[in-house]
């Protein structure tokens, strides 16, 4: 391949990058222009509102119990463990007896973890009141 053929290939890539960059900045400028023209011009109301968005706070915010976060983490953990069982189920016949024994060991370890979490009370859904 000659040197001019390589330059033509790079010219196409360079032209595509220049066009994509120009389109991106053109669309950003167009969106900004349209947004500024459609936006409300009365900014005095903004100065009278609270600093943070939303209604004015009337009382102390409700505290979330950390038990809910533990419950969510345990759910994600067991959900990911089940994802490991799916490929095994698809290839069950090809993998044979060894894979069955490995999956039983995996399931027993998963069950031990579930029983441990249950005994520790991590799966109880408690009210925050």
Phi, psi and omega in degrees: 000136182280167181293329180289329177293322178293320180295324178294320178296315180292329178295321178297317179294317179297318178296319179296319179295319179295317179295316180297318179295317178297318177296318180300308182293327176295317179292323178295317179296318179296317179296320179295317181295315179294319179298317179293326181284331180269347183288154177290143182263349182277100182263357181293324179297329181295325181288338181273345183278171177291159182296316180268154181285160178103180182288162178293136181291134180260327181213177179298140179295150180287131179275137181268131180292137180293344178299326179295322179291321178296318178300316180294319179295320178294320177300314181296319180300310182290330177294319179291325178297322179293329178298328178290337180281336184296311179296326178296319180294327179288326184253022187304312185292325181283333186279328175086196186291324181300316179293326177295317178296318177298319180290325176295317176298317178298317180293323178295317177297321177296319178293321177297318177296321178295316179295320178298315179295323179293317180293328178284349180085015183286344182261004178278129179269104185258148176281150180271358178280000000 
